[in-house]
Amino acid sequence: MCAVFKVYPGKEKMSLTLFIKTMGIFWLFAEGLVMIYIRNGFIYLRKGEAKQEVFLFFCITAFIVLACLNFGEEISLNRYLALKHRSLGYFYYSYLWNLLCTLWVAIEAAIVIYVFKIYNLLRIALVNKRPILKRAFLFGPGIFFLFLFLFYIAYHSYLGSLIDMEGYSHKNMQNSFNFYIKICGMFWILIEWLVGLIGFKIFFLLRKKVS
């Protein structure tokens, strides 16, 4: 493998970059698919039928747009943005990768919220307990998506304003982009634990009812 890198360093780097891009967009697809199925289950339990045509159209459209942006270097989108917006061109994939990280956290949070709603419905139906969710919480996924999107915009707008600041190097900029990924990683791990705990509660609730 070392010999291959010595003979074809550019080609190997290009292949690795393409692999990372593909895995990033595939992970987004996998997370989104899980969210759609869990949302479908919640709507079915609540209404007896699940219609998601509009939601599916929105998700598919958003995914296609993100997939095109993900391979923007191949269509010279980053060079075009460098002429229009300096920071967007220089740090194109840092902006994009942080957006994908934000979406991963947002989708995972939506999964947690829908799983919790399913647990709430099962408590009411199986053990006749009062609901533990307030009505305002029913719009939780949308609110969380909006909050994370605004946080992403605010954080990266501030970074964009620093690119021409004297003494603030590109290395410092990249470190700031990487710090955002760490923030998303911490939230993602926390949310994964939450959905696991709620899943266990659903399992024991069903097991108790069956036995």
C-alpha positions as CSV (number, residue, x, y, z in Angstrom):
1,M,0.0,0.0,0.0
2,C,2.9,2.4,0.7
3,A,4.3,1.7,-2.7
4,V,0.9,2.6,-4.2
5,F,0.8,5.9,-2.3
6,K,4.3,6.7,-3.6
7,V,3.5,5.9,-7.2
8,Y,-0.1,7.3,-7.2
9,P,-0.3,9.8,-4.3
10,G,-2.8,12.1,-6.1
11,K,-5.0,9.2,-7.3
12,E,-5.1,7.5,-3.9
13,K,-6.0,10.8,-2.2
14,M,-8.8,11.4,-4.7
15,S,-10.1,7.9,-4.1
16,L,-10.0,8.3,-0.3
17,T,-11.8,11.6,-0.5
18,L,-14.5,10.2,-2.8
19,F,-14.9,7.3,-0.3
20,I,-15.4,9.7,2.6
21,K,-17.9,11.7,0.7
22,T,-19.8,8.6,-0.2
23,M,-19.9,7.3,3.3
24,G,-21.0,10.7,4.6
25,I,-24.0,10.9,2.3
26,F,-24.8,7.2,2.8
27,W,-24.9,7.7,6.6
28,L,-27.3,10.6,6.1
29,F,-29.5,8.4,4.0
30,A,-29.4,5.6,6.6
31,E,-30.3,7.9,9.5
32,G,-33.1,9.5,7.4
33,L,-34.6,6.2,6.5
34,V,-34.7,5.1,10.1
35,M,-36.4,8.4,11.1
36,I,-39.0,8.0,8.3
37,Y,-39.9,4.4,9.4
38,I,-40.1,5.4,13.1
39,R,-42.2,8.4,12.3
40,N,-44.4,6.2,10.2
41,G,-44.9,3.9,13.2
42,F,-45.8,6.7,15.5
43,I,-48.4,8.2,13.0
44,Y,-49.9,4.7,12.5
45,L,-50.2,4.1,16.3
46,R,-51.7,7.5,16.8
47,K,-54.1,7.7,13.8
48,G,-54.5,4.1,12.5
49,E,-52.9,5.0,9.2
50,A,-49.7,6.6,8.1
51,K,-49.6,9.1,5.2
52,Q,-46.2,10.7,4.6
53,E,-46.3,11.7,0.9
54,V,-45.4,15.4,1.5
55,F,-42.8,14.6,4.1
56,L,-41.2,12.0,1.9
57,F,-41.1,14.4,-1.0
58,F,-39.4,17.0,1.2
59,C,-36.9,14.5,2.5
60,I,-36.0,13.1,-1.0
61,T,-35.6,16.6,-2.4
62,A,-33.4,17.7,0.5
63,F,-31.3,14.5,0.1
64,I,-30.8,15.0,-3.7
65,V,-29.7,18.7,-3.1
66,L,-27.2,17.6,-0.3
67,A,-25.9,14.8,-2.5
68,C,-25.2,17.3,-5.3
69,L,-23.5,19.6,-2.9
70,N,-21.5,16.7,-1.4
71,F,-19.9,16.2,-4.8
72,G,-19.6,19.9,-5.5
73,E,-15.8,19.7,-6.1
74,E,-16.4,17.4,-9.1
75,I,-18.6,20.1,-10.7
76,S,-16.3,23.0,-9.7
77,L,-18.9,24.4,-7.3
78,N,-16.3,25.2,-4.7
79,R,-14.3,27.3,-7.3
80,Y,-17.5,29.2,-8.2
81,L,-18.2,30.0,-4.6
82,A,-14.6,31.1,-4.1
83,L,-15.2,33.9,-6.6
84,K,-18.5,34.9,-5.0
85,H,-17.9,34.2,-1.3
86,R,-14.2,33.8,-0.3
87,S,-14.7,31.7,2.9
88,L,-17.3,29.4,1.3
89,G,-14.8,28.6,-1.5
90,Y,-11.7,28.1,0.7
91,F,-13.6,26.0,3.3
92,Y,-16.3,24.5,1.1
93,Y,-16.1,21.0,2.5
94,S,-15.7,22.2,6.1
95,Y,-19.0,24.1,5.8
96,L,-20.6,21.1,4.1
97,W,-19.3,18.5,6.5
98,N,-20.4,20.5,9.5
99,L,-23.8,20.8,7.9
100,L,-24.0,17.0,7.5
101,C,-22.9,16.6,11.2
102,T,-25.7,19.0,12.2
103,L,-28.2,17.0,10.2
104,W,-27.0,13.7,11.7
105,V,-27.6,15.1,15.2
106,A,-30.9,16.6,14.2
107,I,-32.2,13.4,12.6
108,E,-31.0,11.3,15.6
109,A,-32.8,13.7,17.9
110,A,-36.0,13.4,15.9
111,I,-35.7,9.6,16.2
112,V,-35.4,10.0,20.0
113,I,-38.5,12.2,20.1
114,Y,-40.6,9.9,18.0
115,V,-39.5,6.8,20.0
116,F,-40.4,8.7,23.2
117,K,-43.8,9.5,21.7
118,I,-44.3,5.8,20.8
119,Y,-43.4,4.9,24.4
120,N,-46.0,7.5,25.6
121,L,-48.7,6.0,23.4
122,L,-47.9,2.5,24.6
123,R,-48.1,3.5,28.3
124,I,-51.5,5.0,27.7
125,A,-52.8,2.0,25.7
126,L,-51.3,-0.9,27.7
127,V,-51.2,0.3,31.3
128,N,-53.8,3.0,31.2
129,K,-51.4,5.7,32.5
130,R,-51.7,9.4,32.0
131,P,-49.6,10.9,29.1
132,I,-46.2,12.2,30.1
133,L,-45.9,14.6,27.2
134,K,-47.2,18.1,27.0
135,R,-49.0,19.3,23.8
136,A,-46.2,21.7,23.0
137,F,-43.7,18.8,22.8
138,L,-45.7,17.3,19.8
139,F,-43.8,19.8,17.6
140,G,-40.5,18.8,19.1
141,P,-38.7,17.5,16.0
142,G,-39.4,20.7,14.0
143,I,-38.3,22.9,16.8
144,F,-35.1,21.0,17.3
145,F,-34.3,21.1,13.6
146,L,-34.8,24.9,13.5
147,F,-32.7,25.4,16.6
148,L,-29.8,23.4,15.2
149,F,-30.0,25.1,11.8
150,L,-30.0,28.5,13.4
151,F,-27.0,27.5,15.6
152,Y,-25.2,26.2,12.5
153,I,-25.9,29.5,10.7
154,A,-24.8,31.7,13.6
155,Y,-21.6,29.7,14.3
156,H,-20.4,29.6,10.7
157,S,-21.4,33.2,9.9
158,Y,-19.1,34.2,12.7
159,L,-16.3,32.0,11.3
160,G,-16.9,33.5,7.9
161,S,-16.3,37.0,9.3
162,L,-12.9,36.0,10.7
163,I,-11.3,34.9,7.4
164,D,-10.0,38.3,6.6
165,M,-9.0,39.2,10.2
166,E,-5.4,39.9,10.6
167,G,-3.5,37.3,12.6
168,Y,-6.3,34.7,12.3
169,S,-4.8,32.0,10.0
170,H,-6.4,29.4,7.9
171,K,-5.2,26.8,10.4
172,N,-7.1,28.6,13.2
173,M,-10.2,28.6,11.0
174,Q,-9.9,24.9,10.3
175,N,-9.5,24.2,14.1
176,S,-12.7,26.2,14.7
177,F,-14.5,24.1,12.1
178,N,-13.2,20.9,13.7
179,F,-14.3,22.1,17.1
180,Y,-17.9,22.3,15.8
181,I,-17.6,18.6,14.8
182,K,-16.6,17.8,18.4
183,I,-19.7,19.7,19.7
184,C,-21.9,17.6,17.3
185,G,-20.2,14.4,18.4
186,M,-20.9,15.0,22.1
187,F,-24.6,15.7,21.3
188,W,-24.8,12.7,19.0
189,I,-23.4,10.3,21.7
190,L,-25.8,11.7,24.3
191,I,-28.7,11.3,22.0
192,E,-27.7,7.7,21.1
193,W,-27.7,6.8,24.8
194,L,-31.2,8.4,25.2
195,V,-32.7,6.4,22.4
196,G,-31.2,3.2,23.7
197,L,-32.6,3.8,27.2
198,I,-36.1,4.6,25.8
199,G,-35.9,1.5,23.7
200,F,-35.2,-0.6,26.8
201,K,-38.2,1.0,28.5
202,I,-40.4,0.0,25.5
203,F,-39.0,-3.5,25.5
204,F,-39.7,-4.0,29.2
205,L,-43.2,-2.4,28.9
206,L,-44.1,-4.9,26.1
207,R,-42.5,-7.8,27.9
208,K,-44.5,-7.1,31.1
209,K,-47.7,-6.8,29.2
210,V,-47.1,-10.1,27.2
211,S,-46.1,-12.1,30.3
